[in-house]
Amino acid sequence: MAKKNARTFEFKVDEKSDVPLWVQLRNRVAYLIDSGYYAPGEQLPTVRALASDISVNYNTVNKVYLNLKSDGYIVSTRGRGAFVRDATQTTERNTVEEVAGLI
């Protein structure tokens, strides 16, 4: 069975910006998730594929994915890939945890 390729996107580095490259890329991916380009549960391109497609170092893309994971945008599983986290589930779970902490 052929694996479905994740959709990639266009990304151009703003050379005139003082914002580091990895932050520019992180903000672009976060925007694509927030705007619905990538839907909850949808698989993101692999780190290697995205690095190749947009001509960015593998380590830079890996840093972006790790940051997005820590910020709750994505979940990743070794061997399966990175997937967009369902924001409503995250929000509901965080709200329940906050309320439980108040009791």
N, C-alpha and C positions, 0 to 999 in steps of 0.2 A: 504494500500500500504506500503510495507516494505521500510524503509529508507536505501539507499546505504551507506555502511560503508566506510569512508575515509581510504585511504592507510596509514599505519604507516611505520616506518622506524627503522633501528637499530641505537642505540645510546649508546656509552660507555663513561663514565666519565674518563677523563685523570686525575687520582689522583695526578700525579707528576707535573701537570701544576699549575702555579700561577693564571691562568685565572679562574675567578669564574664560578661555574657550570652553572648559568643562561646564561652567555656569551658564554660558550661552546655550549650550546643547541641552543641559538639564532643564532650563526654562522653556526651550522649544518643545521638548518631549512632554513636560508637565502641561503646557498649553494645549498640545494635541490631545492629551487625555481629558483635560477640563472641557475642551470644546466639543468633545464627542467624536473626533476623528478616530480615536481608538476607543472602542466600547468596552464596558466592564466584561472581563473574562477573555477579551481578545489577546492573542499572543503578540508580543512585540518582536521585532527582528532580533536575532541573536546578536550578541556583542560583536562577534567576528563579522557577521554579515553587515551590520550597521556601520561598523568601522570602515569596511571596504567600500560600501555604497556611498558614504559621504566623505571619504578620504580623511579620516581622523584616526589617530592612534588607538589601538585596541584598549590600552590602559585608561585612556581618557573616557571612552564609552563605558568601560567597566566601572569607573568611578561614578559616572552619571547614574548608572543602573543601581549601584549600591546606595547612592544618595536618595534616589526615588523610592527605593525599597524602605529605607529608614524613615522617609517622610510619609509612607503609607500609600503611595501612588500605585505601586506594583508589588506583586508577590513573585518569588522565583523559586524554582525547584530544580536542583541539579539534575541534568539529563532531560528535563522537559522544557525549560526555558522560562522566560519572564512573561507574566500576564498582568493585565490591568486589573487592579483591585476594585471591587464594587464599593464605591464611596458610601452608599447608604448603609451597607453592612458595617463598615468601619465606624461611621458616625453613630449608628445605633449601639454598637458594642462599646464605644468610648463613653457614650452617655450612660449606659447601664453601669459601667465601671466607676464613673464619677459619682453617680447617685449612691452606689453601694459604698463608696468611700466616705460618704457623708453620714451614713447610718452607724 
